[in-house]
Amino acid sequence: MADRCPSFAGPESRTRTLAAPPSLTPLLARGAALSPFKRPRPDAPVPATRLVLSGVRVDLAHLAAYERVCGFATGADVLPVTYPHVLAFPLAMRIMAARAFPLPLLGLVHTSIEITQHQGPAATAEYELAVRAEGLAPHRRGTEATVLTEARSDGRLVWESRSTYLARHGSPGHAPRNVSRNTSRSVPPGTPPQAPRNSSPEEPQPLPAVAEWHLAQDVGRRYGAVSGDRNPIHLHPLTARLFGFPRAIAHGMWTIARCLAEYGPQQAVGVRAEFRAPVLLPGTVTYAVRGPSFELRAGERVHLSGDVRPIHPRSE
């Protein structure tokens, strides 16, 4: 039965159906070539195009390689909760590498993601993917874009996400981003009520540490090989320095995938994560968890914080 909820396509969106997945190499080259000519600002228009790709099937060998890099158990019938992001990444890249996209692709930093998985996506199913850019917002370090992604199987919405990406630049005259912006967002059906963050007058206690990970220098290159995200900030210290980082940094999506692999299997869940500080490579980080909340930190510096909460599966 087709999903009864409306698509995220807005009234002004133009849907474009692709015949095949975009090739990442020319998109990366195009985005790199256009980046020096872009002057990001929060009030710039974003492309209204919604890209759709049907008939997508999972390459099981690629899935196994992704699972190994991120620490998931291999061979499960259900995709890791972060894997649909990788499936749809070429569509997102096509939007963000376009001339009309106002932020430079080079140096773009993933700052947050919210995932709603309505049911565990089967590894052997066929999917329709859809991606569009929602808009821009000022950030204390530059301009942030929001990208929405959907995955459908047999007409049913099984997975959706909202990601934010930051172009770092000077932004005089713009107030810092409101860190509580999520309070006004639409809540996916079935999401249980949540208490406001920092509602207690007491200082929140650090989450208890459960694991320590020593990250090799090549984590960014290995994840880039399985995800297609070969942003130079992740690949080598020299290329990372061009964008203001002392060393290469881990992909935000690798850090959350690694945390969720440690957290355990998820079916119908809502996942939220904020990438609060870059994870420099090589490095040592601590994974900590209490109940639905988890974080990745080094000493007192928190690199990633998030939570995993069960939701009611979408009705047929």
Solvent accessible surface area in square Angstrom, and as a share of the most:
residue,aa,sasa,rsa
1,M,145,0.65
2,A,72,0.56
3,D,27,0.14
4,R,161,0.59
5,C,45,0.27
6,P,121,0.76
7,S,42,0.27
8,F,34,0.14
9,A,37,0.29
10,G,26,0.25
11,P,145,0.91
12,E,145,0.65
13,S,29,0.19
14,R,151,0.55
15,T,77,0.45
16,R,132,0.48
17,T,93,0.54
18,L,15,0.07
19,A,113,0.87
20,A,59,0.46
21,P,90,0.56
22,P,17,0.11
23,S,69,0.44
24,L,34,0.17
25,T,104,0.60
26,P,76,0.48
27,L,22,0.11
28,L,39,0.20
29,A,62,0.48
30,R,109,0.40
31,G,3,0.03
32,A,34,0.26
33,A,64,0.50
34,L,20,0.10
35,S,10,0.06
36,P,82,0.52
37,F,161,0.67
38,K,26,0.11
39,R,178,0.65
40,P,23,0.15
41,R,123,0.45
42,P,18,0.11
43,D,112,0.58
44,A,12,0.09
45,P,104,0.65
46,V,37,0.21
47,P,21,0.13
48,A,35,0.27
49,T,29,0.17
50,R,23,0.08
51,L,5,0.03
52,V,9,0.05
53,L,7,0.03
54,S,59,0.38
55,G,46,0.44
56,V,19,0.11
57,R,145,0.53
58,V,17,0.10
59,D,85,0.44
60,L,100,0.50
61,A,77,0.60
62,H,61,0.27
63,L,8,0.04
64,A,24,0.19
65,A,26,0.20
66,Y,0,0.00
67,E,3,0.02
68,R,158,0.58
69,V,24,0.14
70,C,0,0.00
71,G,40,0.39
72,F,31,0.13
73,A,85,0.66
74,T,71,0.42
75,G,72,0.69
76,A,54,0.42
77,D,117,0.61
78,V,48,0.27
79,L,4,0.02
80,P,13,0.08
81,V,3,0.02
82,T,0,0.00
83,Y,2,0.01
84,P,3,0.02
85,H,20,0.09
86,V,11,0.07
87,L,31,0.15
88,A,2,0.02
89,F,13,0.06
90,P,20,0.13
91,L,0,0.00
92,A,7,0.06
93,M,6,0.02
94,R,74,0.27
95,I,8,0.04
96,M,4,0.02
97,A,0,0.00
98,A,30,0.23
99,R,165,0.60
100,A,69,0.53
101,F,0,0.00
102,P,20,0.13
103,L,0,0.00
104,P,24,0.15
105,L,16,0.08
106,L,55,0.27
107,G,11,0.11
108,L,12,0.06
109,V,25,0.15
110,H,22,0.10
111,T,15,0.09
112,S,9,0.06
113,I,0,0.00
114,E,24,0.11
115,I,2,0.01
116,T,11,0.06
117,Q,0,0.00
118,H,3,0.01
119,Q,66,0.29
120,G,15,0.15
121,P,2,0.01
122,A,42,0.33
123,A,5,0.04
124,T,101,0.58
125,A,23,0.18
126,E,84,0.38
127,Y,6,0.02
128,E,59,0.27
129,L,1,0.01
130,A,2,0.02
131,V,0,0.00
132,R,39,0.14
133,A,5,0.04
134,E,72,0.32
135,G,21,0.21
136,L,31,0.15
137,A,39,0.30
138,P,50,0.31
139,H,13,0.06
140,R,145,0.53
141,R,112,0.41
142,G,0,0.00
143,T,0,0.00
144,E,5,0.02
145,A,1,0.00
146,T,22,0.13
147,V,3,0.02
148,L,11,0.06
149,T,9,0.05
150,E,4,0.02
151,A,3,0.03
152,R,28,0.10
153,S,11,0.07
154,D,116,0.60
155,G,35,0.34
156,R,58,0.21
157,L,7,0.04
158,V,1,0.01
159,W,0,0.00
160,E,42,0.19
161,S,10,0.06
162,R,65,0.24
163,S,3,0.02
164,T,7,0.04
165,Y,16,0.06
166,L,7,0.04
167,A,4,0.03
168,R,95,0.35
169,H,52,0.23
170,G,66,0.63
171,S,21,0.14
172,P,124,0.78
173,G,87,0.83
174,H,81,0.36
175,A,74,0.57
176,P,92,0.58
177,R,46,0.17
178,N,95,0.49
179,V,117,0.67
180,S,54,0.35
181,R,61,0.22
182,N,34,0.17
183,T,119,0.69
184,S,101,0.65
185,R,52,0.19
186,S,88,0.57
187,V,93,0.54
188,P,26,0.16
189,P,75,0.47
190,G,30,0.29
191,T,30,0.17
192,P,47,0.30
193,P,137,0.86
194,Q,61,0.27
195,A,81,0.63
196,P,101,0.64
197,R,128,0.47
198,N,130,0.67
199,S,77,0.49
200,S,64,0.41
201,P,139,0.87
202,E,133,0.60
203,E,140,0.63
204,P,91,0.57
205,Q,129,0.57
206,P,94,0.59
207,L,21,0.11
208,P,65,0.41
209,A,61,0.48
210,V,85,0.49
211,A,26,0.20
212,E,106,0.48
213,W,26,0.09
214,H,138,0.62
215,L,13,0.07
216,A,50,0.39
217,Q,79,0.35
218,D,48,0.25
219,V,3,0.02
220,G,0,0.00
221,R,100,0.36
222,R,100,0.36
223,Y,4,0.01
224,G,1,0.01
225,A,61,0.47
226,V,14,0.08
227,S,9,0.06
228,G,6,0.06
229,D,33,0.17
230,R,110,0.40
231,N,17,0.09
232,P,25,0.16
233,I,1,0.00
234,H,15,0.07
235,L,44,0.22
236,H,80,0.36
237,P,15,0.10
238,L,114,0.57
239,T,46,0.27
240,A,0,0.00
241,R,131,0.48
242,L,139,0.69
243,F,55,0.23
244,G,58,0.56
245,F,9,0.04
246,P,77,0.48
247,R,88,0.32
248,A,1,0.01
249,I,6,0.03
250,A,6,0.04
251,H,3,0.01
252,G,14,0.14
253,M,8,0.04
254,W,10,0.04
255,T,5,0.03
256,I,0,0.00
257,A,0,0.00
258,R,49,0.18
259,C,0,0.00
260,L,0,0.00
261,A,22,0.17
262,E,76,0.34
263,Y,73,0.28
264,G,20,0.19
265,P,139,0.87
266,Q,20,0.09
267,Q,101,0.45
268,A,15,0.12
269,V,12,0.07
270,G,15,0.15
271,V,1,0.01
272,R,39,0.14
273,A,3,0.02
274,E,38,0.17
275,F,31,0.13
276,R,133,0.48
277,A,16,0.12
278,P,37,0.23
279,V,8,0.05
280,L,46,0.23
281,L,0,0.00
282,P,64,0.40
283,G,25,0.24
284,T,60,0.35
285,V,4,0.02
286,T,25,0.15
287,Y,3,0.01
288,A,0,0.00
289,V,33,0.19
290,R,115,0.42
291,G,54,0.52
292,P,47,0.30
293,S,35,0.23
294,F,1,0.01
295,E,19,0.08
296,L,0,0.00
297,R,35,0.13
298,A,39,0.30
299,G,65,0.62
300,E,176,0.79
301,R,133,0.49
302,V,31,0.18
303,H,14,0.06
304,L,2,0.01
305,S,22,0.14
306,G,8,0.08
307,D,9,0.05
308,V,8,0.05
309,R,72,0.26
310,P,99,0.62
311,I,14,0.07
312,H,134,0.60
313,P,89,0.56
314,R,45,0.16
315,S,84,0.54
316,E,107,0.48
